[in-house]
Amino acid sequence: MRRIDLIVRVGEQLARTVRQPLIGFAVRAARAPAYLAGFGTLQEFLERRFQAFSRLGRELSCLDTIRARETALSEALAPGDACPLE
């Protein structure tokens, strides 16, 4: 349950962070230096993830879905069910 809580908390914090105007500017401003330093692939990854979280805005129902599904799976695994994923 702690792992699930941490996942949701990280998601909530990311949603708050991407709404900060300076964060978007910093991500974009790091593009040229990242490529020059050989970290272009990492920069592309960060920009794509930033854009994805930015689109979420304040809509975080996906985190409720993650919590519900992960909790159900965790509870199914606890008693030692043969195949809880079916």
C-alpha positions in Angstrom: 0.0 0.0 0.0 2.9 2.3 0.7 4.2 1.9 -2.9 0.7 2.8 -4.3 0.5 5.9 -2.1 4.0 7.0 -3.3 3.0 6.5 -6.9 -0.1 8.6 -6.5 1.8 11.3 -4.5 4.5 11.5 -7.2 1.8 11.9 -9.9 0.1 14.7 -7.9 3.4 16.5 -7.4 4.3 16.2 -11.1 0.9 17.6 -12.0 1.6 20.6 -9.7 5.1 21.0 -11.0 4.3 21.2 -14.7 1.9 24.0 -14.0 4.7 26.2 -12.8 5.6 28.6 -15.7 9.3 28.5 -15.1 9.5 24.8 -15.3 8.3 24.7 -18.9 10.7 27.5 -19.8 13.6 25.6 -18.1 12.8 22.4 -19.9 12.8 24.2 -23.3 15.9 26.2 -22.4 17.9 23.1 -21.7 17.4 21.7 -25.2 20.5 23.1 -26.8 22.9 22.5 -23.9 21.6 19.0 -23.6 22.2 18.2 -27.2 25.7 19.8 -27.0 26.5 17.6 -24.0 25.3 14.5 -25.7 22.1 14.2 -23.7 19.7 14.8 -26.6 17.8 11.5 -26.1 17.3 12.2 -22.5 16.1 15.8 -23.3 13.6 14.5 -25.8 12.3 12.0 -23.2 11.9 14.8 -20.6 10.2 17.1 -23.1 7.7 14.4 -24.1 6.9 13.5 -20.5 6.6 17.2 -19.6 4.1 17.7 -22.5 2.1 14.6 -21.4 1.8 15.8 -17.8 1.0 19.4 -19.0 -2.0 18.1 -21.0 -3.4 16.5 -17.8 -3.8 19.9 -16.2 -5.9 19.5 -13.1 -7.6 16.3 -14.3 -6.0 13.6 -12.2 -8.6 10.9 -12.4 -6.0 8.6 -14.0 -4.3 8.5 -10.5 -7.6 7.3 -9.0 -7.7 4.6 -11.6 -4.1 3.6 -10.9 -4.8 3.5 -7.1 -7.9 1.4 -7.6 -6.3 -1.1 -10.0 -3.0 -1.4 -8.0 -4.9 -1.8 -4.8 -7.1 -4.6 -6.3 -4.0 -6.4 -7.6 -2.2 -6.0 -4.3 -5.2 -7.4 -2.4 -5.5 -10.3 -4.9 -1.9 -11.2 -4.4 -2.0 -11.1 -0.6 -3.9 -14.3 -0.1 -1.8 -16.1 -2.6 -4.3 -16.6 -5.4 -3.0 -18.8 -8.2 -3.5 -16.2 -10.9 -4.9 -12.9 -9.8 -4.4 -11.2 -13.2 -7.1 -13.2 -15.0 
